[in-house]
Amino acid sequence: MTEVVAAALAAGKPAVQLRAKGVSARELLELGRAVLPLARERGALVFVNDRLDVALALGADGVHLGPDDLPVAAARRAMGAGFLIGASTDDPAAAKQLVLDGADYIGCGAVYATSTKADAGDVIGLAGLDRVARAVEVPVVGIGGITVERSAEVATTHAAGVAVVGAVMAAADPGVAVRGLLTPWRSRD
């Protein structure tokens, strides 16, 4: 797993999210200790999925919170400015509230059908992603079913980027996949 992360970071991946459902806090921390130096070497951000405690213990840049996790407002009170907090929603009104609560970015989807997350909810498509991205002043990242080919489609919306699991972790060449995912976003600048 760390070989894939290292290849992705070498190709320009700007952030890594530690997402390991079903492992203990100790195991997630150990995984983070393997990934953090790789990310730091490349100037990439590290987020921990769901677990503020592990993010703090690791010295990560931020945490990504879902609807069943610690509320964003509570995490923001505990952390203050400078620590990045992301939150998940596919609803524009909920996105606005999450930003008011202190979210620095929104993960929005499932844009496409995905097999990576069993409880990803309904597919919202590009139009649903665009509605959320237009509703808030923070970056919105498209999630769910994103492939190298679909990254260009997502780049036609007001989203700021994409987050992927399978497109990189299952790729024959993770570096090629990352470069392909990033290309349409670089041409927007």
C-alpha positions as CSV (number, residue, x, y, z in Angstrom):
1,M,0.0,0.0,0.0
2,T,2.8,2.5,0.8
3,E,4.3,1.8,-2.6
4,V,1.1,2.9,-4.3
5,V,1.0,6.0,-2.1
6,A,4.6,6.8,-2.8
7,A,4.1,6.5,-6.6
8,A,0.9,8.6,-6.4
9,L,2.7,11.3,-4.5
10,A,5.7,11.3,-6.9
11,A,3.2,11.9,-9.7
12,G,1.9,15.0,-8.0
13,K,-0.9,13.8,-5.8
14,P,-1.6,16.9,-3.6
15,A,-3.3,15.1,-0.7
16,V,-3.7,11.7,0.9
17,Q,-6.6,10.6,3.0
18,L,-6.1,7.7,5.4
19,R,-9.3,5.7,5.1
20,A,-9.2,2.2,6.6
21,K,-12.6,1.2,7.8
22,G,-12.7,-1.5,10.4
23,V,-9.2,-1.0,11.7
24,S,-8.4,0.1,15.2
25,A,-7.2,3.6,16.1
26,R,-3.8,2.1,16.8
27,E,-3.7,0.4,13.4
28,L,-4.8,3.6,11.6
29,L,-2.1,5.6,13.5
30,E,0.5,3.0,12.4
31,L,-0.6,3.3,8.8
32,G,-0.4,7.1,9.1
33,R,3.1,6.9,10.5
34,A,4.1,5.0,7.3
35,V,2.3,7.5,5.0
36,L,3.1,10.9,6.7
37,P,6.8,11.0,5.9
38,L,6.1,10.2,2.2
39,A,3.6,13.0,2.0
40,R,5.8,15.5,3.8
41,E,8.7,14.7,1.4
42,R,6.4,15.7,-1.5
43,G,4.6,18.7,0.2
44,A,1.3,16.9,0.2
45,L,-1.4,17.2,2.8
46,V,-2.5,14.3,5.0
47,F,-6.1,13.8,6.2
48,V,-7.5,11.1,8.4
49,N,-11.0,9.9,7.6
50,D,-13.5,9.9,10.5
51,R,-11.0,10.0,13.3
52,L,-10.0,13.4,14.8
53,D,-8.2,11.7,17.6
54,V,-5.9,9.8,15.2
55,A,-5.4,12.9,13.1
56,L,-4.2,14.8,16.2
57,A,-1.9,12.0,17.4
58,L,-0.4,11.7,13.9
59,G,0.1,15.4,13.4
60,A,-2.0,15.3,10.2
61,D,-3.1,18.4,8.3
62,G,-6.7,17.7,8.8
63,V,-9.7,15.3,9.2
64,H,-12.6,14.4,7.0
65,L,-15.9,13.9,8.8
66,G,-19.0,12.1,7.6
67,P,-22.5,12.6,8.8
68,D,-22.1,9.9,11.5
69,D,-18.8,11.3,12.8
70,L,-18.0,14.0,15.3
71,P,-19.9,17.2,14.3
72,V,-17.9,19.7,12.3
73,A,-18.7,22.5,14.8
74,A,-17.4,20.4,17.7
75,A,-14.2,19.6,15.7
76,R,-13.7,23.2,14.8
77,R,-14.1,24.3,18.4
78,A,-11.5,21.8,19.5
79,M,-9.1,22.6,16.7
80,G,-9.4,26.2,15.9
81,A,-8.1,27.7,12.6
82,G,-5.2,26.2,10.8
83,F,-6.4,22.6,11.1
84,L,-8.3,21.6,8.0
85,I,-11.7,20.0,8.3
86,G,-13.6,18.4,5.5
87,A,-17.2,17.2,5.5
88,S,-19.4,15.1,3.3
89,T,-22.7,16.0,1.8
90,D,-24.6,16.0,-1.5
91,D,-27.1,18.7,-0.4
92,P,-26.5,22.4,-1.1
93,A,-28.2,23.5,2.1
94,A,-26.3,21.1,4.3
95,A,-23.1,22.2,2.6
96,K,-23.8,25.8,3.5
97,Q,-24.4,24.7,7.2
98,L,-21.3,22.7,7.3
99,V,-19.3,25.7,6.1
100,L,-20.9,27.8,8.8
101,D,-19.9,25.1,11.3
102,G,-16.3,25.4,10.2
103,A,-15.8,23.0,7.2
104,D,-12.9,24.1,5.0
105,Y,-14.0,21.9,2.1
106,I,-16.8,19.6,1.1
107,G,-16.6,16.1,-0.3
108,C,-19.6,15.7,-2.5
109,G,-21.1,12.6,-4.1
110,A,-21.5,9.9,-5.2
111,V,-21.1,11.6,-8.5
112,Y,-21.1,8.2,-10.2
113,A,-21.9,4.7,-9.0
114,T,-19.2,3.3,-6.8
115,S,-18.2,0.0,-5.4
116,T,-15.7,1.4,-3.0
117,K,-18.2,2.6,-0.4
118,A,-21.3,0.5,0.2
119,D,-23.3,3.3,1.8
120,A,-22.4,6.0,-0.7
121,G,-26.0,7.0,-1.2
122,D,-27.8,7.9,-4.4
123,V,-25.8,9.0,-7.5
124,I,-26.1,12.7,-7.8
125,G,-24.4,13.1,-11.2
126,L,-22.5,16.1,-12.4
127,A,-25.5,18.4,-12.0
128,G,-25.8,17.5,-8.3
129,L,-22.1,18.1,-7.7
130,D,-22.3,21.4,-9.5
131,R,-25.3,22.6,-7.4
132,V,-23.3,22.0,-4.2
133,A,-20.1,23.6,-5.6
134,R,-22.1,26.7,-6.6
135,A,-23.7,26.9,-3.1
136,V,-20.6,27.4,-1.0
137,E,-17.4,29.5,-1.1
138,V,-15.1,26.6,-0.1
139,P,-13.6,24.0,-2.4
140,V,-15.9,21.1,-3.2
141,V,-14.4,17.8,-4.2
142,G,-16.3,15.3,-6.3
143,I,-16.3,11.7,-4.9
144,G,-17.7,8.4,-5.9
145,G,-17.0,6.4,-9.1
146,I,-14.4,8.9,-10.4
147,T,-12.0,7.4,-13.0
148,V,-9.3,9.0,-15.0
149,E,-11.7,9.4,-17.9
150,R,-14.4,10.9,-15.7
151,S,-12.1,13.4,-14.0
152,A,-12.3,15.5,-17.2
153,E,-16.2,15.4,-17.0
154,V,-16.1,16.5,-13.3
155,A,-13.7,19.3,-14.3
156,T,-16.5,20.9,-16.3
157,T,-18.4,21.6,-13.1
158,H,-17.6,24.2,-10.4
159,A,-16.0,21.5,-8.2
160,A,-12.3,22.2,-7.2
161,G,-11.1,18.6,-7.7
162,V,-11.8,14.9,-7.3
163,A,-11.0,12.4,-4.6
164,V,-10.5,8.7,-5.6
165,V,-9.7,5.4,-4.2
166,G,-10.0,2.7,-6.8
167,A,-8.7,4.8,-9.7
168,V,-5.3,5.0,-8.0
169,M,-5.2,2.1,-5.6
170,A,-6.2,-0.5,-8.3
171,A,-4.3,1.1,-11.1
172,A,-1.6,-0.9,-12.9
173,D,0.5,2.3,-12.7
174,P,-0.6,4.7,-10.0
175,G,1.6,7.5,-11.2
176,V,0.0,7.4,-14.7
177,A,-3.4,7.3,-13.1
178,V,-2.6,10.4,-10.9
179,R,-1.3,12.4,-13.8
180,G,-4.4,11.5,-15.8
181,L,-6.7,12.5,-13.0
182,L,-4.9,15.8,-12.5
183,T,-4.5,16.9,-16.2
184,P,-8.0,18.3,-16.7
185,W,-7.7,20.4,-13.5
186,R,-4.4,21.9,-14.5
187,S,-5.8,23.0,-17.8
188,R,-8.5,25.0,-15.9
189,D,-6.0,27.3,-14.3
